[in-house]
Amino acid sequence: MIVELVPPNTGQAFEAMRELRPGLGSCEAFVEQVDRHQRPSGYRLVASLLDETAPAVAVAGFRLADNLAWGRHLYIDDLSTASASRHRGHARDLLTWLHTEAERLGCGEVHLDSGVGTDRTAAHRLYFGCGYRISSHHFVRDV
């Protein structure tokens, strides 16, 4: 089942999210970061759960945004599936949910960034299969 995780259930996303973000500390620190710092600026979590109290098998963190380049859009910050649950359609189901939510919110597009290493091949195959295209390069500079 696909559900939006809201407090006090944020911690259900931790194990699946840690697959993508291995630098995350404890579950408590993750919940603090999401609930206290990211949710106030619009960050939301949606998860694929096997039952409503179990840890998420896949999770997506996203936000609604508006800018001059893309107009009103939904931006996916994080999309991760627990390794034991990969290749079972959980991430595709989350993307379908996100596309429906973007339409409901009046968005013209859904955006995400993805790393380019060889370990990202399966993720890129999923994105292409769901209708995404590579539209730009994303540059970053440390300060």
WOHUHU-V782113 format. One line per field, one symbol per residue. ss: DSSP state (@ for helix, = for strand, . for the rest). phi: phi as a letter, one per 40 degrees, with the letter a starting at -180 (. if undefined). burial: 1 if it has 9 or more other ideal C-beta (glycine too) atoms within 8 Angstrom, else 0. Layout:
ss=???
phi=???
burial=???
//
This chain:
ss=.====....@@@@@@@@@@@......@@@@@@@@@@@@@@@..=====.........==========...===========.@@@....@@@@@@@@@@@@@@@....====.....@@@@@@@@@@@@..............
phi=.bbccbdccddccdccccccbcccccdcccccccccbcddchcbbbbcbcacbccccaabbaacabaccbgcabbccaaabddcbcgbgccccccccccccccdcgccabbabacbcccbdcccccccccgcbcbacbbabcb
burial=01001000011111111111100100001111111011100011111110000101111111111000010111110111110011000111111111101100101011110000000100110111010000000000000
//
